Amino acid sequence: MNLWLTPHAREDLDYWRQSQPAMALRVEKLLDRLAAGEKLPDLGHTRLEFGLVSLMSFKIAPEHRLVLETLGDDLIVHQCRFHY
């Protein structure tokens, strides 16, 4: 599976790397697992429907979500911080 990060998701990950390296490591491990085709642990996932786009939200902290979109063999990360 090909893993792509939007510019917004890259900014979020850079923020974690600078302010909370432990959270950055956690997010990076989750993204590695997704890229390898593994299922994520039960992180309180939710399917988000926005018109024709179907996104998944995974809880990574009480107030932070990982928002993803699957398009064929591509996995697009839209957000790594805050709530959708």
Backbone hydrogen bonds, N-H to C=O, Kabsch-Sander energy under -0.5 kcal/mol:
donor,donor_aa,acceptor,acceptor_aa,energy
2,N,73,D,-2.8
4,W,2,N,-0.5
4,W,75,L,-3.0
6,T,77,V,-2.5
10,R,6,T,-2.4
11,E,7,P,-2.1
12,D,8,H,-2.2
13,L,9,A,-2.5
14,D,10,R,-2.5
15,Y,11,E,-2.3
16,W,12,D,-2.1
17,R,13,L,-2.3
18,Q,14,D,-2.0
19,S,15,Y,-2.8
20,Q,16,W,-2.1
23,M,20,Q,-0.8
24,A,20,Q,-2.0
25,L,21,P,-2.4
26,R,22,A,-2.0
27,V,23,M,-2.6
28,E,24,A,-2.7
29,K,25,L,-2.3
30,L,26,R,-2.0
31,L,27,V,-2.5
32,D,28,E,-2.3
33,R,29,K,-2.2
34,L,30,L,-2.2
35,A,31,L,-2.6
36,A,32,D,-1.7
37,G,34,L,-1.6
38,E,33,R,-2.5
43,L,41,P,-1.0
46,T,57,S,-2.2
48,L,46,T,-0.5
48,L,55,L,-3.4
50,F,48,L,-0.6
50,F,53,V,-2.5
53,V,50,F,-2.1
55,L,48,L,-2.7
55,L,53,V,-0.6
56,M,68,L,-2.9
57,S,46,T,-2.8
58,F,66,L,-2.5
59,K,43,L,-1.8
60,I,64,H,-2.1
61,A,64,H,-1.5
64,H,61,A,-1.1
65,R,82,F,-2.3
66,L,58,F,-2.8
67,V,65,R,-0.6
67,V,79,Q,-2.1
68,L,56,M,-3.0
68,L,66,L,-0.5
69,E,76,I,-2.2
70,T,54,S,-0.5
71,L,69,E,-0.5
71,L,74,D,-3.0
74,D,71,L,-2.4
75,L,2,N,-3.4
76,I,69,E,-3.3
76,I,74,D,-0.5
77,V,4,W,-3.3
77,V,75,L,-0.5
78,H,67,V,-2.9
78,H,76,I,-0.6
79,Q,67,V,-1.2
